[in-house]
Amino acid sequence: MSKEINRIIQEMIKDPEIKSDEIFRFVKGECQAIVLTPQTLGMIFEVYAGIKYDENDPTSCFSKEIRISELKNIHPGFESTNGCQWARSDNSYLGKKYIIKRPKKGGKVFAIQLDGPNKNSVKKYRRIRKDIQDEIRTQKCAILDISSNIEVDHKNGKYNELSNIELKDQRTEDFQPLSKAANDAKRQHCIDCIKNGKRYDARRLGYKEGWIVGDEKTLTCAGCYWYDPKRFNELISKEFVKIK
């Protein structure tokens, strides 16, 4: 019975025609006494958090902090005594896809927050395939809009999110064109971030937000101004209204 219920819930979640309200009604109504697997609980969490995972879009991998007390109103399985196995950062359904924050009170996890994609590669791989270098160098600097002294920059300044540990697997979208001056500035801010454990705050440049996703202590580079300045500017200015 439990196995069948878990299968039904997972299929409902995968079906784009089924709305989240219908999923929650089913879980709250007929499944309260059923033991749900960590994967099923993780999938329900994604729906509740409004997450639509896209491996090509790091900004899709963040959620707000959601309290366990809130989640257990959906199903009692969210409140566990074994350290929230369904949201463990190492080998859970969620942990394989996301970096997970698990704040505690009194030694017990009281909330869960997705804090970026979990794409840690086996090693820090810095070489860049020649065809990618050739393509990026034809573009203007993503920050200064100039064509001189263009360098090919790894968007991820920690070199720890590239799954492409072999040249043949590298993707153009993991890199960006930066002038030498801009790349030198980014490199220094990345060094400071790694050393201090605090991401660069774009409000220092006059932006209204410091990050487009995550916060100062978010471990992944996605969402930081330096990770993708063009994307940052696009999202920050999305609601811009010109002063008349």
N, C-alpha and C positions, 0 to 999 in steps of 0.2 A: 504493500500500500504506500509506504513512504517513498520507495523508489519511483513509483508511478506518479505520485504527486509532484516530486521534484522534476520529473521529466515534463510534466504538463506546464509547470510554472516557467521552466526554461524555454519551452517552445512558445509560450505566450509572449515572453519578453522578446524573443527573436522575431516575432511576427509584427511587421510594421503597421498592420491594420488594427491591431489591438491596442487600445489606449491604456495609459498608465492607471487611470482610475479603475478600470475593469480588472487589472492585475491585482491592485491593492484590495479590491472588494473580495476577490477570490482568496487571497492569502489571509485576510482578516476573518473571513467567514468560514471557510472549510478546512483551513490548514493549521489552525492554532495548536492542535494536539499532535501535529505531524512533525517529526524531526527533519529539518531542512539541512541540506548539505552546505558546506562552506561556499561552494560555487554558486548554489542557488541564492544564498544570502548575499553574496557579493554582487550578483546580477541584479537582485532587488535593490541593493544600495545604489548601484549606478542609475537605475530608473528613478529612485527617490531623489537622488542628488541632481538629476537632470543632465547626466553625463552621456554623451554620445561619442564614444572613443573613436578617434581617427589617428592611426599611427603616423600619418603624414602631417598632422597638425598638433604640435605639442600643447597649444593653448586649450585643447579639448580635454586635457588630463588633469584639470584642477577642479576642486569642489570647495564649498564652504565647509566649515567645521560643523558636524552634525552629532548631537549628543546621543549616547546609547539609550538614554531614557526616552528619547523621541523615537528611536528606531524600534524599541521593544513594543511600542504601541502598534506597530505593523505586525511583528511576530516576536514571541518570547525568545526565539533562538538567537537574536542579536545580542542578548545579555548573557554572557557566558562566564564561567569561573576559571577558564583555562587561558586567559589572556586574549580573548577574541580571536580564536583560531581562524575564523572566516576572513579576518582582515590582517593576518600576519604579513610582514613585509618580505618574507623569504620565498615561500612556496605556495601561497594562496592564489586563488583566481585573481584577486585584486592586486596582490603583490607582484605578480608576474607582469602586470601592465602599468602599475603606478607606483610612485614613491608615496608612502603612507605615513601620515603623522598620527600618533596615538597618545594624546595628552592624558596624564594620569592624575588622580587625586587619591591620596591614601593608598598608593600602590596599585590602584585599580584603574583600568582604562575607562574614561568617562565620555570620550568622543572620538570620532574618526574623521580625518580630512585627507582627501587626495591632493598631493602636492607636486604634480608633474609626472611626466612619463618615466618609466623605469627601463632605460635602454643602455644600461652600463655595458660597455664592451669589455672583452677579455683584457685588452691592453690599450694604452693610449697611442693611437695610430695617427701620425702627423703628415705622412707623405700624401700628396694630392696627385691624382691621375692627370696626365698631360692634357687630354681633351677637355677636362673640366677647367684646368688652368687657362687654356687657350680661350675658352668661351667666356669665363668670368673676366678676363683681362680686357675684353672688348667693351665692357660695360663701365658706366661712370660710378664713382664712389657713392655708396649708399647714404653717406652722410653729407659730404661736401659738394656733390654733383659736379665733380671735375674728372677729367680723363687722364691726367698725368700721374705718374708714379703709382699705378694701381697694383695692389697686392691682393692675393687670393686668401681670404680669411675663413678659417673654420668658425662658423657661427657659435659653436659651443666652445667657449674659452677654457673649459676644464678638460676638453678632449675625452670626456667620459660618457657621452651619449651616442657616439657613432657606432652603430652596429656593423658598419662596413669596415671590418678589420682587414679586408683584402682590397686591393686597388680596384679589382673588377666589380666590386659591389658598391663602390662609392656613388653617391647621388649628387647632382649639381645643386639641388635645393639645400644641401647641408653647408653650402659655402656662400660667400658674398664678396662683392668688390669693395675694398676700402683703400683710400689713398694711404701712403706711408704714414702721414701725420695722424690720420684717424686710427689706423691700425696700431700705431705705437701707443696712442692714448688708451685704446681698448685694452691692449695687452697689460698696461699698468693697472687699470681698474680691475681686470681679471685676477692679477696677482694679489691685489689688496683684498678682493673677495675671498679668494682661497685661503689667504693668511688669517683674515679676521672672521670668516664665516658669515659675512654680511654682504648682501648683494648691493650693487650700485643703485642709488636712489635718484631717479631721473628728475625729481623735483629740484635738484641742484642746477638743472639746466632750464628751469622755468616751467616744466610740465606740471599739470595739475595732479598727476598720479606718479608714484615712484615706480610702479610695475603694472603691466597690463593683466597679469595673473600672478598669484602667489603673494609673498611678502618678503621682508628683508632677510629672513632666515631660510627661505625656500632653497633647497639643495640643488635643484636643476637650474640650468641657465635660461630655459624657456620663460619668456615673460619679462626678462631684463631688457632694458633699452639697448644694450650693446649686443645682445643675441641677434636681433633683427630690427635695426632702426627703422627700416621702411614699414614693416608690419606694425611696429610700435606707434609710429606716427599715424598710420592709417586708422588704428583702433582708437587712439587717444582723440583724434580729431573727428571721429564719426558723428558726434552730436553737436559739432561746432555750428554756431549761428553767428553770422557776421554782424558786428555792431554797426547800426545805421547812423 
